[in-house]
């Protein structure tokens, strides 16, 4: 009888995670976001698989990407469990279940890439932070939970046009029972890339600019895929995640009707003969006899003292400076004489004209997303009525 119950639960969980939100569930979540953020709710992608869904014990929770809302999905409806007033600081965080609690790791928001581990407390109807040891400096990349460990790499930190973007090539492994991080070096350098993670039913896909890496969740095995060979074109838009498939919208064809197509990653996995297992090695430490080691404690003391003095200085400065939701780039766009820009005019303002096309597109998308975080719908993309193949960018003051 217990075996039958367990089998029923596994089947039921898979059915829940592969289906789209019901109309009633969509309405509840959409209305909740709209009541606080207005029309931004209509542009949110609701059916994105494990990016928004997580099974904890026997309950299925829906945590919209980038928000702190938590809904319990049951019987075709959605019950809101949280009372969170604050949102937007952890876009593309990784959610997972541990010790019968919903957890969220890392993410980006308000021009900062964080390294927080938070967990939801139903009785308090809110989130709290959980301390970890030897925490990575920033977590925004690929995360995989396997047994009692979290594997994270390809993490990036945006410089927000003020400093250089950072890429961390190290692998970080979090042991959940001890909440202790360890750092390693990945042996296969061909899977290191800047990109974005998508969480499917049985796989985790990390899409880079030219190639993607597909991981099987329960084994840490992976295959490397060339994007253009499998239909992950830069001109195609991801509409939703359905089980182990991505449903894409083809924007390359200038037709009145939308052209959709599916990329089935389970089939790609089964047909691949080039599966590898994630492998890593320890990072060598400095020799104990090295003269460098004798200076290391003093250098650490100097760094700690300098950082402490800098924080005191910044704190005193911020006490006398009013906060503003507008960055210098916001003000630059608001000060323009026109509110509708071509892609060339926008690239000129973003100072990215000199970049290669792929780098230019990636930078442009990131800058627009950052502007829209602190001021929703600040820049909206719309079709050029005179040429349907082109887009115009509308600045909403």
DASULUR-V967837 format. One record per residue. N is the residue number from 1. RES is the residue in one small letter. SS is DSSP state (H for helix, E for strand, - for the rest). PHI is phi as a letter, one per 20 degrees, with the letter a starting at -180 (NA if undefined). OMEGA is omega in whole degrees, -180 to 180 (NA if undefined). Layout:
((N	RES	SS	PHI	OMEGA) (N	RES	SS	PHI	OMEGA))
This chain:
((1	x	-	NA	178) (2	x	H	f	179) (3	x	H	f	178) (4	x	H	f	180) (5	x	H	f	179) (6	x	H	f	178) (7	x	H	f	179) (8	x	H	f	-179) (9	x	H	f	-180) (10	x	H	f	179) (11	x	H	f	-179) (12	x	H	f	-180) (13	x	H	f	180) (14	x	H	f	179) (15	x	H	f	-179) (16	x	H	f	-173) (17	x	H	f	-179) (18	x	H	e	-177) (19	x	-	e	173) (20	x	-	e	175) (21	x	-	f	173) (22	x	-	f	179) (23	x	H	g	-179) (24	x	H	f	179) (25	x	H	f	178) (26	x	H	g	-178) (27	x	H	f	-178) (28	x	H	f	-179) (29	x	H	f	-179) (30	x	H	f	-180) (31	x	H	f	179) (32	x	H	f	179) (33	x	H	f	-178) (34	x	H	f	-180) (35	x	H	f	-179) (36	x	H	d	-173) (37	x	H	c	175) (38	x	H	m	-172) (39	x	H	f	177) (40	x	H	g	180) (41	x	H	f	-178) (42	x	H	f	-179) (43	x	H	d	-179) (44	x	-	f	179) (45	x	-	e	-170) (46	x	-	e	-173) (47	x	-	d	-177) (48	x	E	d	173) (49	x	H	l	-175) (50	x	H	f	174) (51	x	H	f	-179) (52	x	-	d	-173) (53	x	E	d	175) (54	x	E	b	176) (55	x	E	e	178) (56	x	E	d	-174) (57	x	-	l	178) (58	x	-	d	-179) (59	x	E	d	176) (60	x	E	d	-179) (61	x	E	d	178) (62	x	E	d	179) (63	x	-	d	-176) (64	x	-	g	-179) (65	x	-	g	178) (66	x	-	n	180) (67	x	-	d	176) (68	x	-	e	176) (69	x	-	f	175) (70	x	-	c	179) (71	x	E	d	171) (72	x	E	e	-179) (73	x	E	e	-178) (74	x	E	b	176) (75	x	-	l	177) (76	x	-	m	180) (77	x	E	c	-179) (78	x	E	c	179) (79	x	E	d	179) (80	x	E	f	-177) (81	x	-	d	-173) (82	x	-	e	171) (83	x	-	c	-174) (84	x	-	f	176) (85	x	-	e	-172) (86	x	-	d	-178) (87	x	-	b	170) (88	x	-	n	-176) (89	x	-	e	-174) (90	x	-	b	177) (91	x	E	f	-179) (92	x	-	m	168) (93	x	-	f	178) (94	x	E	d	180) (95	x	E	d	-179) (96	x	E	b	180) (97	x	E	d	174) (98	x	E	b	-179) (99	x	-	l	177) (100	x	-	l	177) (101	x	E	c	176) (102	x	E	e	-179) (103	x	E	d	176) (104	x	E	c	-174) (105	x	E	c	174) (106	x	E	m	179) (107	x	E	o	-175) (108	x	E	c	175) (109	x	E	r	-180) (110	x	-	l	175) (111	x	-	m	-180) (112	x	E	c	172) (113	x	E	e	-174) (114	x	E	e	177) (115	x	E	c	-175) (116	x	E	f	167) (117	x	E	d	-179) (118	x	E	d	179) (119	x	E	b	-176) (120	x	E	e	179) (121	x	E	d	-176) (122	x	-	g	-177) (123	x	-	f	179) (124	x	-	e	179) (125	x	-	l	-180) (126	x	E	a	-177) (127	x	E	d	175) (128	x	E	c	-179) (129	x	E	e	178) (130	x	-	d	-177) (131	x	-	f	174) (132	x	-	c	-178) (133	x	E	d	179) (134	x	-	l	-175) (135	x	-	f	175) (136	x	-	g	-178) (137	x	-	f	177) (138	x	-	b	-177) (139	x	-	c	176) (140	x	-	b	-177) (141	x	-	a	-179) (142	x	E	d	176) (143	x	E	c	179) (144	x	E	c	174) (145	x	E	e	178) (146	x	E	c	-175) (147	x	-	l	-177) (148	x	-	d	-180) (149	x	E	c	173) (150	x	E	d	178) (151	x	E	d	-176) (152	x	E	c	174) (153	x	E	b	-172) (154	x	-	l	-180) (155	x	E	e	-179) (156	x	E	c	175) (157	x	E	c	-179) (158	x	-	f	179) (159	x	-	e	178) (160	x	-	l	178) (161	x	-	m	179) (162	x	-	d	177) (163	x	-	c	-179) (164	x	-	f	174) (165	x	-	f	-179) (166	x	E	d	175) (167	x	E	c	-179) (168	x	E	d	-177) (169	x	-	e	-177) (170	x	E	e	172) (171	x	E	e	177) (172	x	E	d	-178) (173	x	E	c	179) (174	x	E	d	173) (175	x	E	e	-172) (176	x	-	f	179) (177	x	-	g	-179) (178	x	-	e	-176) (179	x	-	l	-178) (180	x	E	d	176) (181	x	E	e	170) (182	x	E	c	-176) (183	x	E	d	-180) (184	x	E	c	177) (185	x	E	d	179) (186	x	E	f	-178) (187	x	-	f	-178) (188	x	-	e	-177) (189	x	H	f	-176) (190	x	H	f	180) (191	x	H	d	178) (192	x	-	e	-179) (193	x	-	a	172) (194	x	-	e	-179) (195	x	E	a	-176) (196	x	E	b	-178) (197	x	E	e	175) (198	x	E	c	-172) (199	x	E	d	-179) (200	x	-	e	-176) (201	x	-	f	-178) (202	x	-	d	-175) (203	x	E	c	170) (204	x	E	c	-178) (205	x	E	d	174) (206	x	E	d	-175) (207	x	E	e	174) (208	x	E	e	-178) (209	x	-	f	-176) (210	x	-	d	180) (211	x	E	b	178) (212	x	E	c	176) (213	x	E	c	-178) (214	x	E	d	-180) (215	x	E	d	169) (216	x	E	e	-170) (217	x	-	f	-171) (218	x	-	e	-177) (219	x	-	c	-175) (220	x	-	m	174) (221	x	E	e	-175) (222	x	E	b	171) (223	x	E	c	180) (224	x	E	d	-174) (225	x	E	c	175) (226	x	E	e	-172) (227	x	H	g	-175) (228	x	H	f	180) (229	x	H	f	-177) (230	x	H	d	175) (231	x	-	n	177) (232	x	-	e	-179) (233	x	-	e	176) (234	x	-	f	-180) (235	x	-	e	178) (236	x	E	d	-176) (237	x	E	d	177) (238	x	E	f	-180) (239	x	E	e	-179) (240	x	E	a	175) (241	x	E	d	-177) (242	x	E	c	-178) (243	x	-	m	178) (244	x	-	d	-177) (245	x	E	c	170) (246	x	E	d	174) (247	x	E	e	-172) (248	x	E	d	173) (249	x	E	d	-179) (250	x	E	e	179) (251	x	-	e	-177) (252	x	-	e	-178) (253	x	-	e	-179) (254	x	-	e	-179) (255	x	-	c	179) (256	x	-	f	-179) (257	x	-	e	178) (258	x	-	f	-180) (259	x	E	d	-180) (260	x	E	d	172) (261	x	E	b	-175) (262	x	E	d	172) (263	x	E	d	-176) (264	x	E	e	-175) (265	x	H	e	175) (266	x	H	f	177) (267	x	H	f	178) (268	x	H	f	179) (269	x	H	f	-177) (270	x	H	f	-178) (271	x	H	e	-178) (272	x	-	e	178) (273	x	-	d	-174) (274	x	-	d	179) (275	x	-	f	177) (276	x	E	c	176) (277	x	E	d	180) (278	x	-	g	-177) (279	x	-	c	-177) (280	x	E	b	179) (281	x	E	b	180) (282	x	E	f	177) (283	x	-	e	-177) (284	x	-	g	175) (285	x	-	e	177) (286	x	-	f	179) (287	x	-	f	180) (288	x	-	f	-179) (289	x	-	e	-177) (290	x	-	f	177) (291	x	H	f	-180) (292	x	H	g	-177) (293	x	H	f	-180) (294	x	H	f	179) (295	x	H	e	-174) (296	x	H	g	179) (297	x	H	g	-180) (298	x	H	f	179) (299	x	H	f	177) (300	x	H	f	178) (301	x	H	f	179) (302	x	H	f	180) (303	x	H	f	-180) (304	x	H	f	180) (305	x	H	f	-180) (306	x	H	f	-180) (307	x	H	f	179) (308	x	H	f	179) (309	x	H	f	180) (310	x	H	f	179) (311	x	H	f	177) (312	x	H	f	179) (313	x	H	f	-180) (314	x	H	f	180) (315	x	H	f	179) (316	x	H	f	177) (317	x	H	f	-176) (318	x	H	f	178) (319	x	H	f	-176) (320	x	-	d	-179) (321	x	-	d	177) (322	x	-	f	178) (323	x	-	f	-180) (324	x	-	b	178) (325	x	-	f	-175) (326	x	-	d	174) (327	x	-	e	178) (328	x	H	f	179) (329	x	H	f	173) (330	x	H	g	-176) (331	x	H	f	179) (332	x	H	f	180) (333	x	H	f	179) (334	x	H	f	-177) (335	x	-	f	179) (336	x	-	f	179) (337	x	-	f	-178) (338	x	-	c	-177) (339	x	-	d	177) (340	x	E	d	-174) (341	x	E	d	171) (342	x	E	f	-179) (343	x	H	f	179) (344	x	H	f	179) (345	x	H	f	179) (346	x	H	f	179) (347	x	H	f	178) (348	x	H	f	180) (349	x	H	f	180) (350	x	H	f	179) (351	x	-	l	-179) (352	x	-	c	-177) (353	x	-	f	-175) (354	x	-	f	-176) (355	x	-	f	174) (356	x	-	f	-176) (357	x	H	g	-178) (358	x	H	f	179) (359	x	H	f	179) (360	x	H	f	-179) (361	x	H	f	180) (362	x	H	f	-180) (363	x	H	f	-179) (364	x	H	f	-180) (365	x	H	f	-179) (366	x	H	f	-180) (367	x	H	f	178) (368	x	H	f	179) (369	x	H	f	-179) (370	x	H	f	177) (371	x	H	f	-178) (372	x	H	f	179) (373	x	H	f	-178) (374	x	H	f	175) (375	x	-	c	-176) (376	x	-	g	178) (377	x	-	m	179) (378	x	-	f	175) (379	x	E	c	179) (380	x	E	c	179) (381	x	E	e	179) (382	x	E	b	-180) (383	x	E	f	173) (384	x	E	f	-176) (385	x	-	f	-179) (386	x	-	e	179) (387	x	E	b	-174) (388	x	E	f	-180) (389	x	E	e	-176) (390	x	E	d	178) (391	x	E	d	171) (392	x	E	d	-177) (393	x	E	c	-177) (394	x	E	e	179) (395	x	E	e	180) (396	x	-	e	-177) (397	x	-	f	NA))
